[in-house]
């Protein structure tokens, strides 16, 4: 007796599994084409996103070298188109945002002007990370040390102690130099009493009061971190 012929229109479960695991030529082509289309869409999306981030934007740059302590005027600034991916945080977009403010550190010609490069009410907090920070002009007893300080240096402010000879008292820790002294020839931060040139330090409010009071009648020194 011959076996009952299998109906081709009713495949067995085993046949269905084999069909899925071993797709035919047409199905393989369809899978490859679908994958290719998806890769093309991904490449286009990445290209468009990169193009948007690289679009040039107008920002403020220094028209020439600027020295610390200089009051910015309109001719000190210029507008330049820069790719979006190269623009630093805090970059100024309008020259009016910089005019009248004081340069906090030496700026090279063509350098992007950011909010931390110019003195403002927000600068002490930006430098120290403390919302109550204040700026204090300090005249150090040693003019040589004053000339060595640069913007961004972190220092401790000390004065002579009253307890015993040779002792010191720490008035402020972790103060940040916001504006270093500039020679009188440049016309900024001119000499005060005893010919000492001041350094502008950012520090906590309580420390700022101590330093300002001590500077009235005592010699001050700093230790650089």
Secondary structure, DSSP 4 states (H G I P E B T S, - for coil): -PPPPPPTTS--HHHHHHHHHS--HHHHHHHHHHHHHHHHHHHHHHHHHHHHHT-EEEEEEESS-B-TTPBP-GGGEEEEEEEGGGPPTTB-S-GGGTTT-BB-S-B-TTPBPBGGGB--TTHHHHHHS-TT-EEEEEEBS-HHHHHH--TT-EEEEEEE-SSSTT-EEEEEEEEEEEE----GGGTSS---GGGPPEEEEEE-HHHHHHHHHHTTTS-EEEEE-
